[in-house]
Amino acid sequence: MITVMLKNFNMFDENFELSQGLYDDCLSQLDINSLSCSCSQSHCLHKHGYYLRKIRTTHGLINLKILRVKCACCGRTHAIMLSCIIPFSQFLLNQMLKMIKTPISALNYFLITFNIDDSHVRYIKKMFHLHWKECLDNFNSSFNEHLSSFCFRHLQCQFMQIRALSNIAFYL
């Protein structure tokens, strides 16, 4: 998996909504040849295909067509993700941060807006406390626009990425 960190939009904005158009616009700014594979080879990736990924938005559950690239050297495939997307989750980074910061008693907004039950929110809070809170406390990190960069620099994965899979950050 390759996560693209974009400087030209603020995914921490409360009104931030991901769409296929925004994803495609971000990909159009990306030179796939400049990316490196996890095998440390560069200039060897080419488009391989797409897969559908479900993302929860205020407009409901949307299907996002995610680009996959393949390394000509080692044959591995990688999904190209934006830094606002949490691997293996339907929720975006800004949504997860709001859920983590908000007390359970005040979460009606999420339950109604994203048409979810409180078990989703409880699970996210539980995963944060089990896997991430202590780590962020140890590094004196906070919830700000540098959170994703911090996690890649120190932990080699996206914030709230629970499965330990290879994830490479690429800054654009």
Buried (B, 14 or more C-beta within 10 A) or exposed (E): BBBBBBEEBEBBEEEBEBEEEBBEEBBEEBEBEEBBBBEEBEEBBEEEEEEEBEBBBEEEEBEBEBBBBBBEBEEBBBBBBBBBBBBEBBBBBBBBBBBBEBEEEEBEEBEEEBEBEEEBBEEBBEBBEEEBEEEBEEEEBEBEEEBBBBBBEEBEBBBBBBEEEEBBBBEB
